């Protein structure tokens, strides 16, 4: 429920998982380094494609990764279309979403009409407890491509079944120690089922059981330097 999330010095914190949603210092740069650079996003949206580039995110949080990705896509002069599919089991309330605006004024986030439609969908989800979708889209300034968002509210495994095939993964749940459900063998198996040959992934964590779990389902996993003070992170490519 949205009441499980509160603000501490302007940063959203989950009571349930005892972890922050984003760092107030360097959050945009961290998203770019870990998820966009880790998946060669700018290079891949510049290449011609017949189908939209499929991004899969676990989980949505306050939307920081989504808005940084959207902003980067809009600044590319001629990108391919993108389908960004994410999931969230504990949707944030309006004050949490607005904290993104105040902490990161350098990127456009949460227009009022999106907040209103998001809130409406969250209210519906909290009463029904079944999987629900929140969908928005943006046309690129050159009018040749579209960025679509499909956010699923619900349990991670139930939502993953509904994902399309994915070209690159943002594995961005709370810390594996604090939210093991998001990093289980069953989740890794579903990630594999939704991956194509050559699908890539990146994540801030370098925990051994995460590396081993992803390798066991067919990903070639490599460690690299983490962002800022974090020593290591991991990237991977699906070998089948």
Residue pairs with C-beta under 8 A, 6 or more apart in sequence:
1 90
1 126
2 90
2 91
2 92
2 93
2 96
2 122
2 126
3 93
4 14
4 15
4 16
4 90
5 12
5 13
5 14
5 15
5 21
5 90
5 92
5 93
5 96
6 12
6 13
6 15
7 13
7 95
7 96
7 99
8 20
9 24
10 24
10 99
10 102
10 103
11 20
11 21
11 22
11 23
11 24
11 99
11 103
12 20
12 21
12 22
12 61
12 62
12 92
12 96
12 99
13 19
13 20
13 21
14 20
14 21
14 90
14 174
16 90
17 174
17 175
17 178
17 179
18 178
19 174
19 175
19 178
19 179
21 61
21 62
21 64
21 92
21 96
22 30
22 61
22 62
22 64
22 100
22 103
23 30
24 103
26 227
26 228
27 64
27 103
27 104
28 64
28 68
28 104
28 106
28 107
29 227
30 204
30 227
30 228
31 64
31 65
31 68
31 69
32 68
32 72
33 227
34 202
34 203
34 204
34 226
34 227
34 233
35 41
35 65
35 69
35 170
35 172
35 202
36 42
36 68
36 69
36 72
38 200
38 202
38 203
38 224
38 233
38 235
39 168
39 169
39 170
39 200
39 201
39 202
39 235
40 200
41 69
41 72
41 168
42 72
42 76
44 53
44 80
44 167
44 168
45 53
45 73
45 76
45 79
45 80
45 82
46 76
46 78
46 79
46 80
47 80
48 80
49 80
49 81
52 80
52 81
52 82
52 83
52 146
52 148
53 80
53 81
53 82
53 83
53 167
53 168
54 82
54 83
54 85
54 164
54 165
54 166
54 167
54 168
55 69
55 82
55 83
55 84
55 85
55 166
55 167
55 168
55 169
55 170
56 85
56 86
56 163
56 166
56 168
56 169
56 170
56 191
56 194
57 65
57 66
57 84
57 85
57 86
57 87
57 169
57 170
57 172
58 86
58 87
58 156
58 160
58 169
58 170
58 171
58 172
58 173
58 182
58 187
58 191
59 86
59 87
59 88
59 89
59 156
59 172
59 173
59 182
60 66
60 86
60 87
60 88
60 151
61 88
61 92
61 172
62 92
62 96
62 97
62 99
62 100
63 97
63 100
63 109
63 110
64 100
64 104
64 109
65 170
65 172
66 84
66 86
66 149
67 100
67 104
67 107
67 108
67 109
67 110
68 107
69 82
69 84
70 84
70 138
70 147
71 107
71 108
73 79
73 82
73 140
73 147
74 138
74 140
74 141
74 147
77 142
78 142
78 144
78 145
79 140
79 145
80 145
81 145
81 146
81 147
81 148
82 145
82 146
82 147
82 148
83 148
83 150
83 164
84 147
84 148
84 149
84 150
85 149
85 150
85 151
85 152
85 163
85 164
85 166
86 149
86 150
86 151
86 152
87 151
87 152
87 153
87 154
87 156
87 159
87 160
87 163
88 151
88 152
88 153
89 153
89 154
89 155
89 156
89 159
91 118
91 122
91 125
91 126
91 153
93 119
93 122
94 115
94 119
97 109
97 110
97 115
97 118
98 110
98 115
100 109
100 110
101 109
101 110
114 136
117 134
117 136
118 134
121 132
121 133
121 134
121 153
122 134
122 153
124 132
125 132
125 153
125 154
130 154
131 152
131 153
131 154
131 155
131 158
131 159
131 162
132 152
132 153
132 154
133 150
133 151
133 152
133 153
134 149
134 151
134 153
135 148
135 149
135 150
135 151
136 148
136 149
137 146
137 147
137 148
137 149
138 146
138 147
139 145
139 146
140 146
140 147
152 159
152 162
152 163
153 159
156 173
156 181
156 182
156 187
157 186
157 187
157 190
160 187
160 190
160 191
160 194
161 190
163 190
163 194
164 194
165 194
165 195
165 196
166 191
166 194
166 195
166 196
166 199
167 196
167 199
167 200
168 199
168 200
168 201
168 202
169 191
169 195
169 199
169 200
169 201
169 202
170 201
170 202
170 203
171 191
171 201
171 202
171 203
171 205
172 203
172 204
173 179
173 182
173 183
174 182
175 205
176 182
176 183
176 205
176 207
176 209
176 210
177 207
181 187
183 205
183 207
183 209
183 210
183 213
185 213
185 216
188 213
188 214
188 216
188 217
189 217
191 201
191 214
191 217
192 217
192 218
192 219
192 238
195 218
195 219
195 238
196 238
197 238
197 239
197 240
198 237
198 238
199 237
199 238
200 235
200 236
200 237
200 238
201 214
201 219
201 235
201 236
201 237
201 238
202 233
202 234
202 235
202 236
203 210
203 233
203 234
204 226
204 227
204 230
204 233
205 233
205 234
206 223
206 226
206 231
206 232
206 233
206 234
210 234
211 221
211 223
211 234
214 221
214 234
214 236
215 221
215 236
218 238
218 239
218 240
219 236
219 237
219 238
219 239
220 236
220 237
220 238
220 239
221 234
221 235
221 236
222 234
222 235
222 236
223 232
223 233
223 234
224 232
224 233
224 234
224 235
225 231
225 232
225 233
226 232
226 233
227 233
